[in-house]
Amino acid sequence: MTYVSPFGAYIQTESSSGVMASVNETISMLQSFLEMTNAQNKLGSFADDNIGTSIYNSENAQAVLSFASKYEGKSQGEMSGIMSGAGYQFDYGAWCADFVYFVLGSTMGGNLPDWYKNCSNKAYCPTIDAAGKAAGAKVGINQAQPGDLVLFDWDGDGVADHIGILVDRGDGQTITTIEGNTSGAGGGSCVSTKSRNMGSVLSILAMS
């Protein structure tokens, strides 16, 4: 007797008991397949996401964060002069992404990852988010490394509103970033290190 499994395999058997053994084997294969599929689906959760892998080494991260921290507390007006003087774009009222590019371009230069280097609009958070995800750069909090990019969604509509550079991935409840165009101790729009709730994080993009 010839039995055809759901996977298309032809199994030759000699008796009904042989058929049952083949059926049981096929059921076991199906169960294993479903378990594997369910496990893969669970990877869609933010904390376990492991789509990309950061290639930052400790020296790269230190250089990026050290450079960014030099401007801690600098006001919007001050950063306008600094960034424009260095040849970088500065958009009053929406310069968080400009600050990120200023930091990365000044420290990494030609070593910027291709997905970021080729991003069509480095001044617009949704474009950066889309470019990183399309290139497989999205990582979960468990894989994130200092220097990676963190995009925030303030109103929960799935669209990136703000961006910062990861300083510390924290305890899973909060995340620390250094950002441009945010409020500091003295108020006003400035460069500041912020500890934010993970609920506001839309995505983390590895610099790979």
C-alpha positions as CSV (number, residue, x, y, z in Angstrom):
1,M,0.0,0.0,0.0
2,T,1.2,3.5,-0.8
3,Y,0.5,6.4,1.5
4,V,1.0,10.0,0.5
5,S,1.8,12.4,3.4
6,P,0.7,16.0,3.6
7,F,4.4,16.9,2.9
8,G,4.2,15.1,-0.5
9,A,6.4,12.1,0.6
10,Y,5.5,8.6,-0.7
11,I,5.7,6.0,2.1
12,Q,5.5,2.3,1.1
13,T,3.9,0.1,3.7
14,E,3.1,-3.6,4.0
15,S,0.1,-3.5,6.3
16,S,-2.5,-1.4,8.1
17,S,-0.2,-1.2,11.1
18,G,2.4,0.2,8.8
19,V,-0.1,2.8,7.6
20,M,-0.9,3.8,11.2
21,A,2.8,4.2,11.9
22,S,3.3,6.4,8.9
23,V,0.2,8.5,9.9
24,N,1.5,8.9,13.4
25,E,4.9,9.9,12.1
26,T,3.3,12.5,9.8
27,I,1.2,13.9,12.7
28,S,4.4,14.2,14.8
29,M,6.0,16.1,11.9
30,L,3.1,18.4,11.6
31,Q,3.1,19.1,15.4
32,S,6.8,19.9,15.2
33,F,6.2,22.2,12.2
34,L,3.4,24.1,14.0
35,E,5.5,24.5,17.2
36,M,8.4,25.9,15.1
37,T,6.0,28.3,13.3
38,N,4.5,29.5,16.7
39,A,8.0,30.1,18.0
40,Q,8.9,32.2,15.0
41,N,5.7,34.2,15.3
42,K,6.6,35.1,18.9
43,L,9.8,36.7,17.6
44,G,7.5,39.5,16.4
45,S,7.4,40.8,20.0
46,F,9.6,43.9,20.5
47,A,11.8,42.5,23.3
48,D,12.7,39.3,21.4
49,D,13.1,40.8,18.0
50,N,16.4,39.8,16.5
51,I,16.1,40.8,12.9
52,G,19.4,42.6,12.7
53,T,22.7,42.6,14.6
54,S,24.7,45.6,15.5
55,I,28.3,45.7,14.4
56,Y,29.3,48.5,16.7
57,N,32.4,47.6,18.7
58,S,33.1,49.3,22.0
59,E,35.5,51.9,20.4
60,N,32.9,52.9,17.8
61,A,30.2,53.3,20.4
62,Q,32.5,55.2,22.8
63,A,33.5,57.6,20.0
64,V,29.8,58.3,19.0
65,L,28.6,58.8,22.6
66,S,31.6,60.8,23.6
67,F,31.1,63.2,20.7
68,A,27.4,63.5,21.3
69,S,27.9,64.2,25.1
70,K,30.1,67.2,24.3
71,Y,27.0,69.1,23.3
72,E,24.9,68.1,26.4
73,G,22.8,71.1,27.4
74,K,23.6,73.1,24.3
75,S,20.6,75.1,23.2
76,Q,18.8,75.1,19.8
77,G,20.5,78.4,18.9
78,E,23.9,77.2,19.9
79,M,23.5,73.9,18.0
80,S,22.3,75.7,14.9
81,G,25.6,77.6,14.7
82,I,27.7,74.5,15.6
83,M,26.1,72.2,13.1
84,S,25.7,74.7,10.3
85,G,29.3,75.7,10.7
86,A,30.3,72.1,10.3
87,G,28.4,71.8,7.1
88,Y,25.4,69.9,8.4
89,Q,21.7,70.8,8.0
90,F,19.8,72.3,10.8
91,D,16.0,72.6,10.8
92,Y,14.6,74.8,13.5
93,G,11.8,73.1,15.4
94,A,12.7,69.6,14.0
95,W,16.4,69.0,14.4
96,C,16.5,65.7,16.3
97,A,17.4,63.7,13.2
98,D,19.8,66.4,12.0
99,F,21.6,66.1,15.3
100,V,21.9,62.3,14.9
101,Y,23.4,62.7,11.4
102,F,25.8,65.4,12.7
103,V,27.0,63.0,15.4
104,L,27.3,59.9,13.2
105,G,28.8,61.7,10.2
106,S,31.4,63.5,12.4
107,T,32.5,60.3,14.1
108,M,32.0,57.5,11.6
109,G,32.3,59.3,8.3
110,G,32.6,56.8,5.4
111,N,32.0,53.9,7.8
112,L,28.3,54.6,8.1
113,P,26.2,51.6,7.4
114,D,24.9,51.4,3.9
115,W,21.2,51.5,4.9
116,Y,21.8,54.8,6.7
117,K,24.2,56.2,4.2
118,N,21.7,55.6,1.4
119,C,18.6,56.8,3.4
120,S,16.9,59.3,1.1
121,N,16.0,61.8,3.9
122,K,18.2,61.6,7.0
123,A,16.3,64.6,8.5
124,Y,12.9,62.8,8.6
125,C,12.3,60.2,11.3
126,P,9.7,58.1,9.4
127,T,12.1,57.8,6.4
128,I,15.0,56.7,8.6
129,D,12.7,54.1,10.3
130,A,11.5,52.7,7.0
131,A,15.0,52.5,5.6
132,G,16.4,50.7,8.6
133,K,13.5,48.2,8.7
134,A,13.7,47.6,5.0
135,A,17.4,46.8,5.3
136,G,16.9,44.4,8.2
137,A,18.5,46.7,10.7
138,K,15.7,46.5,13.3
139,V,16.8,44.9,16.6
140,G,15.0,44.2,19.9
141,I,16.0,45.7,23.2
142,N,17.9,42.5,24.1
143,Q,20.2,42.9,21.1
144,A,20.5,46.7,21.1
145,Q,23.9,48.2,21.7
146,P,25.1,51.7,22.7
147,G,25.2,53.9,19.6
148,D,22.2,52.3,17.9
149,L,19.3,54.5,16.8
150,V,16.1,54.7,18.8
151,L,12.9,56.0,17.2
152,F,10.0,57.1,19.4
153,D,6.3,57.2,18.7
154,W,4.6,59.7,21.0
155,D,1.0,59.2,20.0
156,G,0.9,55.4,19.3
157,D,0.0,55.7,15.6
158,G,3.0,53.7,14.4
159,V,4.8,56.6,12.9
160,A,8.2,57.8,14.2
161,D,8.1,61.2,15.8
162,H,11.5,61.5,17.3
163,I,15.0,59.9,17.3
164,G,17.9,59.6,19.7
165,I,21.1,57.6,20.1
166,L,21.1,54.7,22.5
167,V,23.2,55.2,25.7
168,D,21.9,52.4,27.8
169,R,19.2,49.8,27.2
170,G,18.2,49.8,30.8
171,D,16.1,47.2,32.6
172,G,13.5,46.6,30.0
173,Q,11.2,49.2,31.4
174,T,13.2,52.3,30.5
175,I,15.8,53.2,27.9
176,T,18.4,56.0,28.0
177,T,19.3,58.0,24.9
178,I,21.0,61.3,24.0
179,E,18.9,63.4,21.8
180,G,18.7,66.7,20.0
181,N,15.6,68.9,20.0
182,T,14.5,67.9,23.5
183,S,14.1,69.6,26.8
184,G,16.9,69.8,29.3
185,A,17.2,70.8,32.9
186,G,17.0,74.4,32.0
187,G,14.0,73.9,29.6
188,G,13.9,74.8,26.0
189,S,15.0,72.8,23.0
190,C,18.5,71.5,23.5
191,V,20.7,68.4,23.5
192,S,19.9,66.2,26.5
193,T,20.3,62.7,27.8
194,K,16.9,61.3,28.6
195,S,15.5,58.2,30.3
196,R,12.3,57.2,28.6
197,N,9.6,54.6,29.1
198,M,10.0,51.6,26.7
199,G,6.3,52.1,25.8
200,S,7.2,55.1,23.7
201,V,9.8,53.2,21.6
202,L,8.8,52.4,18.1
203,S,11.9,50.7,16.9
204,I,15.7,50.4,17.5
205,L,17.9,50.3,14.4
206,A,21.3,48.7,14.6
207,M,24.2,50.6,13.0
208,S,25.2,47.7,10.8
